[in-house]
Amino acid sequence: MSMDSRGGDVVVIGAGLIGLAIAFELAERGATVRVYDRGEPGRAASWAGAGMLAPYTERVANEALLGFCVSSLREYPRFVERVRAAGGIDPRLCLDGVVHTAFNEADLNRLQSDAQELAARNVATEMLDRSSLFSTEPWLGSHVAGGLIVSGEGCVDNRRLGRALVSACQTRGVAVERSSALRVECDERRVLGVHTDLGFVAAGAIVNACGAWASHVPGIPARCVPPIEPIKGEMLALGAPDEFVRHATWVPGAYLVPRDDGRLLVGATVESAGFDERVTARGVHELLHAALSAAPSLGSFVVTETWAGLRPGTPDGLPFLGPTPIEGLFLACGHYRNGILLAPVTARTTADAVEGKPAPEILPFSLTRAGTDWPLVERTTRV
Ligand SMILES: Cc1cc2nc3c(=O)[nH]c(=O)nc-3n(C[C@H](O)[C@H](O)[C@H](O)COP(=O)(O)OP(=O)(O)OC[C@H]3O[C@@H](n4cnc5c(N)ncnc54)[C@H](O)[C@@H]3O)c2cc1C
């Protein structure tokens, strides 16, 4: 049933990049949308991430997910332009390629075979010998053997994108509100609305975009709860001169992402540690060890920031998108390592699903995808 025929407002729960992008898309299509978050919008994983837009670099193995990521990468320039035009904040998209580095013969051979694999998919790459790599990224250690640049990939300033989306949503009439305790109300068949700090709000459609917390939203019937597990990632920033590092660059054990505000991001650890968001000595050590092994020149820079965030992980690494057995209740969660990349395509396809239009691209990511026997996820009402 389409949103229009139900006639109710859309409530999006969770104001990360996923929830905000969906709200913005629906509002631009004419829907009345409210977004609720128990915290500050755009401040959870969407703030903690590195903003890499790099499906090939990430080696996304599942073909359906890779196709979805590539569609999103293609949609990024237009998406960013629409967000900037609506809200006036430029999220600083940069798609000038991602550099991969090799420090020995074996790594160099691996990059050669990556280049061949990508060429078979019509992805443009260029092998860089030692001297061309140095002229591209002169900060790398003198022991670097060569590299590969994957064209068309890049990064966005995800923190700016969060602020840009909040502004764009508000300009398009979306109410972005805080509610510390929120409970979904459904009957046997369909959603009715949400109980917020300020009372009950009726809704024709509700989208669960709660990231790593998506299996803990109170009031959602058990058969509609997605199995999501938080996967911790720690990062740090160095204060580096402008354009010291020019491209997002992968070195063994870490990646480096330059920002135009003087920060050079170094990321990221991957760990299953529950809902713990503390930065550890081990995490910082691992990141600095990887970065300084590749480029000793980074050692004189000041560590300006450290942080950690929770990626929304799923048992098979695929997100959960689209309708649930309860009419009007939709999922947009479980984007794991690629939620920033996947925001545009998730917004478009989720908006289609909410409007009752066909959304074939999200079928592989349905809650009831065939052959899956989800492990039981322990649920609590508050995490
Ligand atoms: C260290 C790190 C590096 C990363 N790097 C990249 C990268 O380079 N590229 C990339 O594409 N992705 C990256 N990711 C992954 C990406 O950040 C996530 O996949 C993405 O941000 C998920 O967005 P989201 O909106 O689903 O979740 P979140 O941003 O976590 O937002 C969920 C929101 O839901 C709210 N919420 C939760 N429960 C409730 C409730 N009960 N009621 C109300 N509100 C609730 C939270 O407060 C939060 O604001 C990285 C992640 C981390 C941690």
The ligand as an ORCA input file, in Angstrom:
! r2SCAN-3c Opt
* xyz 0 1
  C      35.466      3.963     12.636
  C      34.473      3.835     11.528
  C      34.876      4.081     10.220
  C      33.935      3.998      9.178
  N      34.317      4.346      7.922
  C      33.408      4.333      6.917
  C      33.776      4.757      5.622
  O      34.916      5.173      5.388
  N      32.833      4.708      4.634
  C      31.567      4.257      4.865
  O      30.764      4.220      3.930
  N      31.183      3.854      6.102
  C      32.072      3.887      7.114
  N      31.719      3.467      8.364
  C      30.387      2.893      8.565
  C      29.342      3.978      8.647
  O      29.782      4.985      9.513
  C      28.015      3.369      9.119
  O      27.670      2.255      8.332
  C      26.903      4.412      9.007
  O      27.277      5.614      9.627
  C      25.612      3.896      9.605
  O      24.710      4.972      9.585
  P      23.355      4.888     10.370
  O      22.630      6.153     10.107
  O      22.690      3.592     10.055
  O      23.810      4.748     11.906
  P      24.290      5.846     12.954
  O      25.069      6.913     12.329
  O      24.932      5.084     14.068
  O      22.938      6.494     13.439
  C      21.979      5.773     14.163
  C      21.197      6.781     14.976
  O      20.096      6.119     15.611
  C      19.918      6.693     16.886
  N      19.187      5.758     17.726
  C      19.573      4.513     18.092
  N      18.608      3.948     18.851
  C      17.600      4.845     18.962
  C      16.344      4.832     19.618
  N      15.914      3.765     20.303
  N      15.570      5.943     19.522
  C      15.985      7.031     18.834
  N      17.176      7.089     18.189
  C      17.967      6.006     18.249
  C      21.340      6.966     17.359
  O      21.352      7.942     18.389
  C      22.016      7.434     16.076
  O      21.975      8.840     15.931
  C      32.600      3.590      9.447
  C      32.202      3.358     10.753
  C      33.120      3.496     11.794
  C      32.660      3.266     13.202
*
